[in-house]
Structure formats: C-alpha cells, structure tokens
Amino acid sequence: MDTVRDCLAVFADMVAGIRPVPERMRAAALEGFATATDLADYLVGKGVAFRDAHEIVALAVREAEAKGCDLADLPLAALKRFSRAIGPDVFDWLTLEGSVARRKHVGGTAPGRVLRAVALGRKRLARA
C-alpha cells in the first residue's frame, strides 16, 4: 500500500462491514461521567467562572462516584450544595441526547454534523 488511494480502498472495505449496535453505543457513551463537561458549560452559562465551574464539577463527580450513580441521578438539592447557580434546568444539560445535540461545531456530535460528515466521507470513499 503505497498510496492514499490504496489506504482509502482498504478503509472502504472495512467500513462496509461495520454494523452499529445502538444499545451498546449508548451504554458506552454514558460511561465515565460523559456529561461532566456539560455541567461545566451550564455553570459558565450561568455566570460562574470556568475555574470555579471546574471545581464544582469535580466535587459533583466525586459525590456521584461515591453514590455509584451518574451526575443526572443526583438530586437537585445535592447539586445545589455545590453551587447556588444550579437550578432545575440543569437536568436538561445532563442527558446524553442534550450533550450530543449541543456539539454543533465542525467535527461535533450533533446529528446534523454527523450526517454531513458521513455524506462527505461517502463521497471521498466513492472517489477512491
């Protein structure tokens, strides 16, 4: 394989065999406090300095770890102990769907961005 074209051809053959398993993909995406960044973004949007938001999120993650749950499973009262800026709308930010949809930048995970990337990838593979 000396050329990019050869690599793309091999990649095209590999991609054709991929079969996503949505349930497994969702479970994997929910591992490891995937919405911690969203909580920080939420706090910054409420006027909390990022350095403070980072510390608040660390404390919330520690509590969730200790309780064996996800951030979204912590009660509002528990989250409010870390910051008065947290309100009931925080739970909109702590969902996988919300997290994915908010990433609308190039290379992001928002459905529209993913569909564009797939279309572009298909065009490139077709040319190979």
VENGICOR-V314732 format. One record per residue. RES is the residue in three letters. BURIAL is + if it has 24 or more other ideal C-beta (glycine too) atoms within 12 Angstrom, else -. Layout:
res=<RES:RES>
burial=<BURIAL:BURIAL>
This chain:
res=<MET:ASP:THR:VAL:ARG:ASP:CYS:LEU:ALA:VAL:PHE:ALA:ASP:MET:VAL:ALA:GLY:ILE:ARG:PRO:VAL:PRO:GLU:ARG:MET:ARG:ALA:ALA:ALA:LEU:GLU:GLY:PHE:ALA:THR:ALA:THR:ASP:LEU:ALA:ASP:TYR:LEU:VAL:GLY:LYS:GLY:VAL:ALA:PHE:ARG:ASP:ALA:HIS:GLU:ILE:VAL:ALA:LEU:ALA:VAL:ARG:GLU:ALA:GLU:ALA:LYS:GLY:CYS:ASP:LEU:ALA:ASP:LEU:PRO:LEU:ALA:ALA:LEU:LYS:ARG:PHE:SER:ARG:ALA:ILE:GLY:PRO:ASP:VAL:PHE:ASP:TRP:LEU:THR:LEU:GLU:GLY:SER:VAL:ALA:ARG:ARG:LYS:HIS:VAL:GLY:GLY:THR:ALA:PRO:GLY:ARG:VAL:LEU:ARG:ALA:VAL:ALA:LEU:GLY:ARG:LYS:ARG:LEU:ALA:ARG:ALA>
burial=<-:-:-:-:-:-:-:-:-:-:-:-:-:-:-:-:-:-:-:-:-:-:-:-:-:-:-:-:-:-:-:-:+:+:+:+:+:+:+:+:+:+:+:-:-:-:-:+:-:-:-:-:+:-:-:+:+:-:+:+:+:-:+:+:-:-:-:-:-:+:+:+:-:+:-:-:-:-:+:-:-:+:+:-:-:+:-:-:-:+:-:-:+:+:+:+:-:+:+:+:-:+:+:-:-:-:-:-:+:-:-:-:-:-:-:-:-:-:-:-:-:-:-:-:-:-:-:->
